[in-house]
Amino acid sequence: MSTTPIADYALLSDRHSAALVSRAGSLDWLCFPRFDSPSVFGRLLDADAGHFSIAPVGPSETTRRYLDETMVLETTFANPLGTLALTDALATGASADDDPHALGATAPRLLVRSAECTSGQVEVQVEFAPRPEYGLIRPLLSTMDGGLTVRGGADVLVLSCEAPFAVADGRASATVRLRAGEKLLLGLAHRTTSEARPAPVGQAELDAALRATIEAWRNWSRIHQSYQGPWRELVHHSGRVLQALAYQPTGAVCAAATTSLPEGIGGERNWDYRYAWVRDASFTMEALWVAACPDEAHQFFDYLAGSAAASVGDGSDLQIMFGVGGEHDLSERELGHLRGWRDSRPVRVGNGAWNQRQLDVYGELLGAAHRLVDQLNPDHPAAAAWREFLLACADAAAARWRETDQGIWEVRGEPRQFLYSKLMCWVALDRAIALADVLRAGDRVERWRATAAEIRESILTQGWSDEAKSFSQSFGSTDLDASNLMMAIVGFLPADDPRMLATIDAVADRLTDDRGLVYRYRAAGGNGQDEVDGLQGSEGTFLLCTFWLAQALAMSGQVDRARAVFERAVAYVNDVGLLAEEVDETTGELLGNFPQAFSHIGLVNAAWAIAETQRLAAGATG
């Protein structure tokens, strides 16, 4: 069973795949060659599923940081004998001086780990235990000049290192004594059995790959990140995290870097988030508008237009999620051989929500297009495809808004008339009307406007609950749902409208835990069976929803309350600026897949809303 706290991990990314490294210097999660590939190291989900650790022998004090403007991790171990600086990166390829937008385009599928003694002397212990295919394979390890080769299943790995290794039982270990100024570099390259085996990489070449990666991230950050408001460093770092979760070849954005980190310890709410949800990706592009100029907007819409080509416009629903390469079939299965993080089972790969109906996705797509319209050149080669795609989405929202669905939270119970889904169908039409000239759709505007007015009337009359004194989760219910805060955020109602203020207060008063963090909705029914989502057990508070509350408060002019809620949420950022999906209501631990794009999206947008409200207030009194 894996027990390391989720918050102890840091993310590495080359914008093709991702790794997680613990405070102890153990790489416990790595999927090659894509985010959604089977893991090579999976100790995150089972103690026997593989790891790659580098750390001093004996106890040390540990501090960590990302090198400035990068996703390159530096972990410093200090003990009475000396200090070791461990620098970790997934190499992005050559420096992006000429085209910073292409960060990761030439990524060589290479993990680089640099262990440098910066004072005194340090005895360094290296343990290398790859377990491909989610720990199913105990591979064959062989020594060679300059390192090790690993064969097993479809994966071929070459570990480059000058230190001699002892190999036994599918693992290798080495102990190296370093003195001040000495450095040991290790590089792990991946290929498949259908590719030529890579040659070992020398120390100088590994050092150059590491330096190039640092410079490439800095070039990207400097050209993209201009936000200057409050919490600037958190916003900029969140922008880099979102970029790190984007799959460079297509522009797809993963919801998170992991699978099956639970929403409740020991429970069944364990899902695979290594795919591109239309909703999450659209929100990510909007957040990057704040945190980093999203010059990759064309690539994103081209990816979605191509991925969704067979699932919208022919009378069927828009598929809500895709593989990062555009794959449609994401059928879910369980990995029974893995015990899960803190015995939280089942561990799942694939995601059974892929064929759910979720009508809100049309609004999120057109909302992103509206926000990014200045980046969408109508003469771009892909313009005709994404224009046709967005028109089909607007028409689908107009045709289907009355129907039931599984909603934003992907309930696995019966479909319902979720208010948020209706709201986002309204957003789809409102934004399509605003984009009519760009979409060359002037002839559809009146029809869209009439349908949008009908949706609006339906929400205002059927979505309000006199009993709850708030807008409700679904038509006819009295349940609260934090997603209704989006009514103000998307401009459906002014944030200071009395009904909106009542909804904001209802969420703040009745949908929060003792820490003031917000639940999505109340999950557990009286018998432990969820009345809404068809799943056993409960879950933690949802960080995105807490940031939504801060954003809605700011937009309503309640800046002091907004700042207080924001500060509550960012208190759960770990020591290297990362957030998971949820916070355990009892222990305050981070829960859920990690790092979570939704949480960082919420942080960016809430910070921006607070900054804008303060700016406008200062202008009004100036």
N, C-alpha and C positions, 0 to 999 in steps of 0.2 A: 504493500500500500504506500502511495506517495503522500507525504505529509507536509512538505515545504509550503509555507504560506504563499498564496498567489502573489501578494505584494512583494515577495522577495525576488521576483523575476524582473529582468530587463529584456527589451526587444532588440533583436538585430534583424536587418532586412536589406536585401539587394534589389527589392522591388520585383522579385520573382518568387522568392521563398522567404521563410522567417524562422528565427531561432529564439529560444528563451534561455537566458543565463541567470543562474541564481547568485545571491550574494556570496555564496561559498565558492564561486568560480566554476560551478558545474553547469555544463550545457545539457539541459534536460529535455529539450524539444528542438527538433530540426527536421523539416520536411524538404526533401530534394526530389525533383527540380522545381516544383511549384508549391504555392501555399497549401494546396489541397492534395498534394502527394502523400503517400504513406510515410510515416515518420521513420527516420534513421536512428534518432535518439528519442525515446519516449518515456523517460523516467517521470515526467510530469504526471503520467497516468498510471504508472505501475513501476515499482522499484526495480523490476527485472527487465524493463523495456528499453534499456540503453542509456548511457550517459558518456560525457567527455569532460573530465574535471581537471583543472589546473589550480593548485593552491599551495601555499607554504605548508611544510610539515609542522604540526602543532598548532595551538590556538593563536589567533591574530585578531587585531581590531580591523574592521573592514569599513571602508567608505567607497562610494561609487558616484559617478557622474557620466553624463554624455559629454564628449568633447564639444566645445562651443560650436553651435550651428550645425551639428551633425547628429547622426544616429550611430556613432561609433562609441562603444562603451569602454570606460576606464574604471577598473576596480583596484583599489589600493589596499594591500594587506600590510599591516605594521605589527611587528613583535619586537621584543628586546634585542634581537640579534640583527634585524635589518628590515628593509621595506621592499615590497614587491609591487610593481605596477603591471597589471594584466589588462591589455588592450584587445578588445574583440570587435570583429566586423565581418559581415558578409560583403565581400568585395563587389563594388558596383562597376568595376571596369575603369577604363582610362578617365582622367579628369575631364569634366564636362565644360571646359573653357569655351569651346566653340558653340556648344548647344546645351546649355544647362537644363533645358526642358527634357532632354533625353537621358536623365539620370537613370542609370541601370541598364541602358540599352545594350551595353557590351559586357554585362555581368558574366564573369567566367565560371560561375558555379563553384566558388572557392570561399571557404571559411578561413579567416586568418586570425590567429591568436598569438599575441606577442607578450612574453613574460620578461620584464626587465627589472633587475635589482637596482634600485635608486639610492640605497644607502646600506652600509654594513654588508652582511652576507645572508643569503636565504637558501634553504634547502627546499627545492620545489618538487612536489609529487604530481605526476601526470598519470591519470587513469583514462583509458580509451576502451570503451565497450560498446561498439555499434550493435544495434539490433534492428535490422531493416524490417519493413512491412509491419509496423506497429508492434515490434517485439516478437514476431512469430519466428524470425530466423536468427539462429546463432551462427554467424558467418565464419568463414575460413580466413584467418589472418596469417600473413606471411611477411617476414622481414625481407627487405631489399636495400640496395644502396640508396641512402637518402631517406629511408622511411619504411612504411608498411603498405601492403595492399590488402584490400578487404573484398572478398567475393561471397555473394550469397543472394539467391533469388535474382531479380532483374537489376540489382544495384552493383556498381563497381566503385569502390572508394580507394583513394590513395592519400595516405597521411604522410606529408613531408615533414621531416624533422631530423636534425643532426644527432639527437640524443639516442643512445642505444636502448631498445625496448626489450623487456622480457614478455614473451607471448605464451599464454596458457588459457585453455578453456574459452576461446572466443573473445579474449580481452588482452590488452597490452598495458604494461605499466613501466614507468621510468622514474628515477629520482635523480635530479640534477642540482648541483650546488652552484649558485651564481653569486658573484661578488659585485660590488658597486660598479655600475657602468656596463655590466655584461647582460646580454639579452639572448633569449631563446625564442625563436619563431617556429610556429607550427602552422601548416596549411592543410586543409582537408578538401580535396577535389572530388567531384561526383561525376560519374558517367553511367550510362546504362550498358547492358551487355551487347547492345547493337552498335555501340560507339567504340572508337579506339581508346584504349586505356591511357589516361594522362600520365605524363612523365613526372617524377618528383620535382618539386619547385625549390630552388635554392633560397638561402636566407636573404640575400640581397633582393631577389625577385619578390619574395613575400613582403619584405619591408616596403618595396616600391608599390605593391598592390594596396597595402594599408594606407600609405601616404596619399595615393591617388584617390582612394575612397573618402578619406577625410576632406580632401580638396573638392571632390565632386559634390559632396553634401553641402559644403560651404558655398560653392558657386550657386547651387540651386537656391539655398536660403537667401543669399544676398540679392539675387535678381527677383525673387518671388515675394519676400516677406517685408511689408511696409507698415503693418499695423503699429500704431504708436500710442494706443489707449492704455487704460489700467490693465494690470496683469499681463503686460506685454510679453514677458518671457514664457509664461504659461501658454498664451495664445500661439506664439510662434512655435513653441515645442509641439503643441497639439497639431499644428499644421504639418510639421515634419512627421509626426506619428501617422496622420492620415495619408500622407504621401508614401510612407513606408508600407502601408497596407494596400497600396494600389499596385496592380499587376502591370508592369511596364509594357509588355507587348500589346495589350488590348486597351488599357485604361480602366479595366474592371477594378472595383474597390471591394476588398474583403470586409465583412462585418467585424471580424476579429482574426487573430493569428492562430487560434486553437480550436479544438473540439472537446466537448464534454466536461469542461470545468463547470461545476454545478451551480444552479441558482439557489439550491438549498443543500447543505451538507448531508450526504447519505441518501438523498432523494433521487427521483427519476427525471427531474427537469434538467437534463444534460443533452446539449444539442451541438451539432457541428456548424460552426460559424465561418468556415473558411471559403465561403462563396460570396457571390456578388448579388445582394438583394437590390432590386431596383430602387426601393425606398431608401435604404441606407446609402447607396451610392449617390443618389440624387441629393440627399442631405449633405453628404460629404462634399460634393462639388459646390454647394451653396456655402458651406463653412470655409472652404478653401478660398472663396471670393473675399472673405474677411482675413483669414490667416495667411493666405498665400495666393497671389494672382493665378487663377486656374487657366493657364494658357493651353492646358491639355483638354479643354472642353470639347473640341471637335473629336478627339480620339474617343472620349467617353460616349458621346452621343452616337458616333459611328458604331462603337461596340454594341450599344444597346439596340440600335436599329437593326444591325446584322443578327444579333442574338435573338431578338424578338420577332424576326421577319415572319416566322410561321405561326406566331401566337397572338397577333392582333391584326385587325383589318379584315379578317375572313369570318367574323362572327364569333370567334372564340375569345376567351379572356387573355389579357396580357399575362404571361407567366411572370411570377413575382420575383424569381431569382434564377441565376444561371451559374454555371461553372466559370472560373475566371477566364477560360478560353472560349466561352460562349456555349458550353455544353448545356443541354436541356434536361436530360435524365439524371437527377440527383438522388436516386432511390436510396432510402435509408436502410442501414443494416447495423447490427450490434456486434461488437468485438468481445465475445464472451471470455477470452483469455486474459483481458485486462481488468484489473481490480478497481481502476478508477482513482481519481484524486480523493483521498480520505474515504476510500471505500464507497464512492458515489457511483452507482451503477444504474443502468448500463452505460458503457462507453459506446457512442454512436459515430458512424461516419456516413456521409450523405445526410440529407435533410428531408424528412417526409412532408415538410410544408411546401415543397417545390411545386406541387400541383394544386395547392389551395387557391381559392378565389379570394382576392384581397383588392377591393375596388379602389382603395386609397392611392394605389401606385400611379394612377393616371395624373392625379394632382401633384404628386411629388416630382414627377418627371417634368411636367409643364412649368411647375414652380422653379425648378432648376434652370430650365431653358430661359425663362423670363429673367431670372437673376443674371444669367450669363450671356444675355443677348449680345452684349458688346464684343464678346469673344467668338460669336458665331458668325463668321463671314458668309454671307449668302452666295458668294462666288466660289466657296471652297468645293473641291471635287466631291466631298461627301454630303454637300448641302441638300441635294435633291432627296437623298435617302432619308436623312433625319427630318426633313420637312414633311415628307409623306408619313413617316412614323409618328411624328407629333400630331399631325392632323388626325390620324387614325386613333390615337389615344384620346384626343378631345372628343371625337365622335363617339367612341366607346363609352366615355364617362357620361355623355348626354343620353345614351341609349340604355345604360344599365344602372343608373344611380338608385333606382327604386328597389333593387334586388338585395337579397341578403348575402352576407359573406362572412369570412372568418376574422376580419378586422386586422388592425395594425399589430395586435399582440398574438396573432396566429393561433387562436383558440383551436383546440382539437375536440371541442364539443360541437353542439349544433350551431349552424350559422345563424346570425341575428342581423337586425337592422341597426348596425353600429353607427352612432352619430359621426364619429371621426371619418368613416368611409364616405358618408354623405358630404361632410365638410370638404374633403379633398376632391370629390367630384365637382363641387362648386369651384374650388381652386383651379381645377383643370380648365373649366370653361372661362373663368375670369381671366386667367393668364393667357389662354388661347385668344380671347378677344383682344387683349393688349398686344399680342404678337401677330395679329391678323395680317399686317402689312408684310412682316418678315415671312410668315407662312403662306402668303399670297392666298388668303382665305376670306377676302372681304365679303364674298357671297354667303358665307356661313354665319356671319356675326349675329344677325338678327335671331336666327334659330338658336344659337348658343346663348344669347342674352335672355331669351324667353325661358329656356330650360334652367339657366342659372337662377333666375328669379323664382322659379318653381321650387328648386332645391332649397333656396334660402327660406322661403315661406314654410316649407316642411320642417326644416331644422328648428326654426323659431317657435313653431306651434307644437310639434311632436317631440322635440328634443329637450324642452324645458320641463323640469319636475317641480311642481309647487311643494310637494312633500319634502324633497331634498333641498329645496331653495337653491337649485343649481341646475345647469345643464347635466344630463345624465349620460351614462355609457351607451345606452341604446334606446330607441324609441319605446316609450311606455314603461321604462324601468326607473328605479330610484337610485341605482348604483352610481357611484362616482367613478370617474376615469380621468387620470391626469392628462390624457391626450386631448381633452377638451380645452386645455390651456392654449392649444394651437389656434383656437378660434380668434384670439386676439393677435397671435403672432403672425398669422397669414392674412390678417386684415378683414376677416369676416365681420367682426364687430370691433368698435374702438375698445381699447383695453380699459377705458374708464366708463364704459357703458354699465349701468347698474346691474344688469344680468351677468356681465362679465366679471365685475368686481365681486359679486356674490359667489360666482363659480371659483374665482381665485381664492377667496376666503374659505370656501368649503373644502377645497383641496388642502390648503394650509392647515386647517383646523382638524379635518376628519380623515385625511388620507396621508398622514405622516406618522413616523415613529417618534419615540421620546427624544431623539436627536434632532428632529425637525427635517429629516430626509423623507422623500416622497415615494409612496408606493405607486405602481402603475394602476392598480385596482386592488380591492381586497380579495385575496386569492382563495383562502381556505374557507369552506363552508363549515357548518356546525359539526358535521360528521367527518371532517377531514377531506371530504370530496369537494373539489372545486365546483362551484355552481356555474362558472363562466367558461373555463378552459378545459374541463374534462380531465384534469390531472390530479393525482394525489399530492398532498402536502402543500407547503407554503414556499414563499420565496423572500428574498431580501428587498430592501428599498432600491429603487431604480435611479441611478445617477442622472440619466438623461432627463427624467421627469423632474428631478430636483432643479436642474438647470432651466427647464421650461418654466418652473415656478418663478425663479429669479428673473427670467426674461420677461414674463408677463407682468410681474410686479414693476419692473423698470419701465415698461411701456405704458403702465397705468400711472406713472409719475411717482411711485412709491420707492424711491431710489434707496433710501436707508434700509428698508425691508429687503429690497432686492440684493443689496450688497451683503447683508447678513446671511441670506439663503445661499448666495454664491460662495461665500467664505466657508459655510458649513460643508458644502459639497467638495470644494477643492482641498479641504482638510484631509480628504481621503486619497489624494494624489500620493503615490509612493515616493521614495527618495530620489527616483530618477524621472519623476513627472508623468507617470502612467496611471491610468484608471481602468478598472474592470467594469463589468456591467452593473453590478449591484454591491450593496453593503449589507452584511449580516446584521439583522436587527438586534441580536443579543450581544455579539462579540465585537461588532464594528469592523470585522475583517472584510476584505474585498472578496467578492464571489462572482462567479460567471466567467465567461471566456475573456481572454486577456491578450493584449490590451484591446479595449472595445471601442470601435469607431464611434458608435452612438454617443458614448460618454464624452469623448473629446469634441465631437460636433456640438453637443450641448454647451460645453465649456466655452468654446469659441463664440457661439452665437449669443450666449448670455452676457459674456464680457463686452461684446460689441454693443448690445442693446443698452447696457448700463452706461457705457462710454457715450453713446449717441444721446441718451436722455440727459446726461450731465452737460454735454456740449450744447444742446439746444436750450437747456435751462440757463447756462452761462451766457448764451447769446441774447436771450430774452431780457436778462437783467443788466447786460453790458451797455 
